[in-house]
Amino acid sequence: MGCKASNKRMELTWGFFAKLVDAGDSLLLNITKCSRTHRVIFQKKIFRLVLIYFFIVIPILEATPLQASIGKKVMRLMVINQYGERIAWYQSFFRNWLTIVNLFLLRFIWWINLIFIYKYNTLPQDSLSRSYVTRSR
């Protein structure tokens, strides 16, 4: 019985993901028919939404009692401090800022990530912000 429920949950997740990809494809097809100026305006709006999500929404979600972004919640993960408690809002913003910097510099300093993962079983942004990503209780 447990396997069937787990498989059904996975089917729902993959079904949702497939619908999301289909919606994105149809949206992109409509955009390619637009003029260049409309595409640039659309790209700027999407870029702003992504910035808002990564710089504001994720840190706020990780500092709330949810203790996780949407993706972490789906994967049943949570962010905690060294005492096992919810991280503070400034710690969450610092962690997120370090994550974004790490993503931009990844192709230049990928070996630093490997050292942190191998030696400390964590990523640099988690070590520097003194936070940990663990499974939800």
N, C-alpha and C positions, 0 to 999 in steps of 0.2 A: 504494500500500500504506500509506504514512504517513497519508494522509487517512482511510482506513478505520479504522485503529487510533485515530486522534484522535477520529473520530466515535463509535466504540464507547465510548471513555472518557467522552465527553460524555454518551452515552446512559446509561451506568452512573451518572454523577453525577446527572443529572436523574431517573433512575429511583429512586435512593436518596432524593433530595429529595422526590419525589412520595410515596414510602412514608412518609417522615417526616411530611409534611403530613397524610396520611391517618390516621396513628397519632394525631397531635395532635387532629384533628377528632373521632375516635372517643372520645378521652380527654375532650375538652371536652363532648361530648354526654352522657357518663356523669356528668360533674361537674354539669351543669345539672339533672340529675334529683335530685341530693343536696340536703340541707337547706342553709340559708344558713351555719350554723356549720361544716359540713364543707367548704363552698367556701372560707370564710375561712381555715380551717386549711390547706387545700391551697394556697391562694395564699401563705400565709406560708412554707410549706415550699419552694415553687417560688422565692420571693424569696430565701430563704436559699441555695438551690443556685446561683442566678444570682450572688449576692454572692460566694460561695465561688469560683465559676468566674472571675469578673472580677477579684477582688482577690487571689486566691492562685494559681489554676491557670495563667492566662495569663502572669503575670509569671515564674513558675517555668519554664514551657515556653520563654519567650523567652530566659531566661538559661541554659538547658541547651544542650548541643551541637546540639539541633534548631534552635535560634534562631528558632522560629516557633510561633505558636498553631496550633490545628487548622485554622482557616480559612486562615491564611497558608500553611500547608503544602500545602493543597489547591490554592491559587492559585500555588504555587511561588514564594513570597516568603520573605524572611528579614530579621531585624533585626540590624543591625551597628552598631558604634560608628564614630567618625571615622577609625579606623585600619583598618577593614575586619575587625575581630575581633568575637568574641561579646561582647555587652554584659554588664556586671556585674549581679548580682542586685539591688543597690540602685538601679542605673540603670533596670532593668526595672520595679521597683515604682514608681519616680518617674514613668516614662513612662506606665505604666498609670493611675496616679492622675491625672495631667494629662489623659489621654484621657477619663476618666470625668467630671472637672470640665468639660472642654470640651464633652462631650455634654450635660450638664445646662444649661450656659450658652449652648448653640448658638443658641437662638432670639434671645438678646439680643446676642450678639457674633459673629454669623455673618460679618460683614464682615471681622473680624480673620482668620478662616480664609481668606477670599478673598485678602487681602493677602499672607499667608504663602505660599499656593499660587502666586500670581502672581509674587511677588518671589523667593522662596527655593526654590520647587518642593518644598515640604514642609509639614507641618502644625505648629502651634505646639508641641504636645507633643513632636514629634521634634526640633525646634530647641532647645527648652529642656532636653531631656534628652541632647542631643548624640548622637542615634541616627538611623539611616536605615533605611528599608525598601527593600530591593532585590530583584531577581530572584535565585533560587537559582542556584548554579553548576552 
